[in-house]
């Protein structure tokens, strides 16, 4: 641990320039006394590092000194794709490895290259979370990351909408979809997808497994998304919508945008007819009602009946309020 920290300090000084003992202690979560000892060891090993005291002081390498000891170790190499996502790296338990890989990459660049990379980070920020949704760190993620890296099986208690189940799985990958983490894993019969936040208990087992040679996580996920979207909205409704209704449809996402793209004008009052995929009658009725007077369901008749029933309930509710003098 000490030797790896000495190398990390050397690389930080090379990539960032002057750093105070306090900053280095905070970076490595050690005391400033430990940092002073580490600097003495670097000097004793022939590294030309010197320090200034007082405000603005710190440790710095002599000009033009560069180390070639910037190779990535195994843990750092596996985190390269996370370098632009520090929050995700922390959630996965790989924050320190990502920072180490980033520092080594910066140290391997020319001075101009380091400046360009640092400037880019200053004006580009990636936030994978949804609007109006708080982002929660999941304690299961670091364990799942270890299981994936070491190819070890896991045992978990999983709470689905059907029931609580206990599974022993071989993890194949993690997917972040719209700020929600999913585990893709091989079960006793087939490969399945599990919502990480629904895992109530998780144990990393000693038993290993062989990852399927032909398994591709990205292709699997794309196929699952397409199949899910086709399955979740098996029905179609014929709608009459205004221009404002088209804007509401577009806000629904891809399936709403598909309805907008296929809309056809039907009269001279800027109204259109289109087809919208939906899950259930009740879901579709409540959705169309949310458009107010900007949309009308034409078919199927069962959907019109459901909307009429809901409209009557709403009218009765507000009618009661009105008769009570609340409106």
C-alpha positions, -999 to 999 in steps of 0.1 A, spaced: 0 0 0 28 24 9 47 19 -24 15 23 -45 7 56 -26 42 69 -33 37 62 -70 3 79 -68 18 110 -51 45 112 -78 19 110 -106 -3 136 -89 26 160 -86 35 154 -122 0 159 -136 -13 187 -113 18 206 -103 22 220 -68 0 204 -41 -1 211 -3 3 184 23 -33 190 34 -45 184 -2 -25 152 -5 -36 140 29 -72 146 19 -67 128 -15 -53 96 1 -72 98 34 -41 97 56 -26 122 80 -3 151 69 24 135 90 22 104 67 24 126 37 56 143 50 71 108 55 61 98 20 78 129 5 110 121 25 109 86 10 105 99 -25 134 123 -20 156 94 -6 147 74 -38 161 102 -59 129 119 -70 136 157 -72 107 169 -51 109 200 -30 85 219 -7 77 255 2 63 265 36 37 292 43 5 303 24 6 291 -11 33 266 -3 33 229 -11 53 201 -28 64 203 -64 87 184 -88 116 201 -104 109 214 -139 110 188 -167 111 158 -144 88 131 -157 83 95 -146 75 67 -170 60 46 -142 24 54 -154 12 19 -164 -24 10 -153 -28 -19 -130 -57 -44 -134 -82 -25 -112 -74 8 -129 -76 -6 -164 -111 -19 -159 -124 15 -149 -113 35 -180 -148 37 -193 -159 54 -160 -133 82 -161 -160 107 -172 -185 95 -146 -170 101 -111 -203 97 -93 -210 64 -109 -175 52 -101 -181 60 -65 -214 41 -64 -197 11 -79 -169 12 -53 -143 22 -79 -138 58 -71 -101 55 -61 -93 33 -91 -109 57 -115 -90 86 -100 -57 67 -102 -63 58 -139 -72 94 -147 -41 107 -130 -19 82 -149 -34 91 -182 -29 128 -175 7 122 -165 13 103 -197 2 133 -218 22 162 -229 18 195 -211 -5 208 -238 -25 176 -238 -30 178 -200 -42 214 -204 -67 205 -231 -80 175 -211 -84 196 -179 -101 225 -198 -126 200 -214 -135 187 -179 -141 223 -168 -168 229 -194 -184 195 -200 -204 178 -172 -224 146 -175 -254 140 -152 -271 106 -158 -299 111 -133 -335 120 -142 -352 153 -135 -372 155 -103 -357 122 -91 -333 120 -63 -303 99 -69 -296 72 -43 -264 53 -39 -270 16 -36 -249 -5 -12 -254 -36 -35 -234 -20 -63 -198 -24 -49 -205 -61 -41 -219 -67 -76 -189 -50 -91 -166 -74 -72 -187 -103 -83 -184 -93 -120 -147 -86 -118 -139 -118 -100 -165 -139 -119 -181 -152 -87 -216 -162 -81 -240 -144 -58 -269 -153 -36 -297 -127 -32 -332 -121 -19 -352 -103 -46 -385 -85 -41 -405 -84 -74 -441 -73 -79 -451 -110 -76 -433 -122 -45 -400 -124 -26 -376 -149 -41 -342 -162 -33 -318 -167 -63 -283 -180 -69 -270 -162 -100 -240 -157 -121 -237 -119 -127 -230 -109 -163 -233 -72 -162 -247 -40 -148 -268 -15 -168 -277 21 -159 -310 30 -175 -326 64 -168 -308 66 -134 -320 31 -124 -294 2 -121 -302 -32 -134 -283 -65 -130 -281 -89 -159 -274 -124 -146 -275 -161 -156 -300 -180 -136 -307 -218 -134 -327 -217 -167 -320 -185 -186 -305 -150 -185 -326 -125 -166 -328 -88 -157 -331 -77 -120 -336 -42 -106 -308 -36 -82 -328 -16 -57 -352 -46 -53 -323 -67 -40 -329 -68 -2 -300 -91 7 -269 -99 -13 -240 -123 -6 -209 -128 -26 -202 -165 -29 -168 -183 -33 -181 -203 -62 -169 -191 -96 -184 -195 -130 -175 -193 -167 -189 -163 -186 -207 -174 -218 -183 -167 -247 -210 -154 -270 -227 -131 -245 -227 -94 -254 -242 -71 -227 -250 -42 -251 -267 -64 -276 -286 -83 -249 -299 -50 -234 -310 -35 -268 -329 -67 -275 -345 -66 -240 -355 -30 -243 -371 -35 -278 -390 -66 -265 -402 -48 -234 -414 -18 -252 -433 -40 -277 -448 -61 -250 -458 -33 -226 -480 -15 -250 -498 -42 -271 -529 -22 -278 -536 8 -301 -560 37 -298 -572 60 -326 -570 96 -315 -581 130 -327 -557 157 -313 -550 194 -317 -517 210 -322 -513 213 -285 -522 176 -282 -494 168 -305 -470 186 -282 -483 166 -252 -478 134 -272 -443 142 -280 -435 147 -243 -444 111 -236 -412 98 -252 -405 76 -282 -439 60 -283 -456 94 -282 -433 107 -308 -442 78 -331 -478 89 -328 -469 125 -337 -448 114 -367 -477 94 -382 -504 120 -375 -525 131 -405 -545 164 -407 -583 157 -408 -599 192 -412 -592 229 -415 -591 236 -378 -555 222 -372 -567 189 -358 -550 156 -366 -558 118 -364 -532 94 -352 -526 60 -335 -512 57 -300 -499 24 -284 -511 18 -249 -509 -7 -220 -544 -10 -205 -577 7 -210 -575 24 -176 -539 37 -182 -549 50 -217 -581 66 -204 -563 85 -176 -535 96 -200 -559 109 -226 -579 127 -199 -547 145 -189 -547 161 -223 -580 179 -214 -599 191 -245 -568 187 -267 -574 150 -275 -604 127 -281 -603 89 -283 -621 77 -315 -616 40 -310 -618 14 -296 -653 20 -282 -642 4 -249 -617 31 -244 -643 58 -250 -666 41 -225 -637 41 -199 -630 78 -205 -667 86 -201 -669 67 -168 -639 85 -154 -652 119 -166 -684 112 -148 -666 104 -116 -646 136 -119 -678 156 -125 -695 140 -95 -664 148 -73 -663 185 -82 -701 186 -82 -701 176 -45 -675 203 -38 -696 229 -56 -728 220 -38 -709 222 -5 -699 258 -12 -662 250 -17 -661 264 -52 
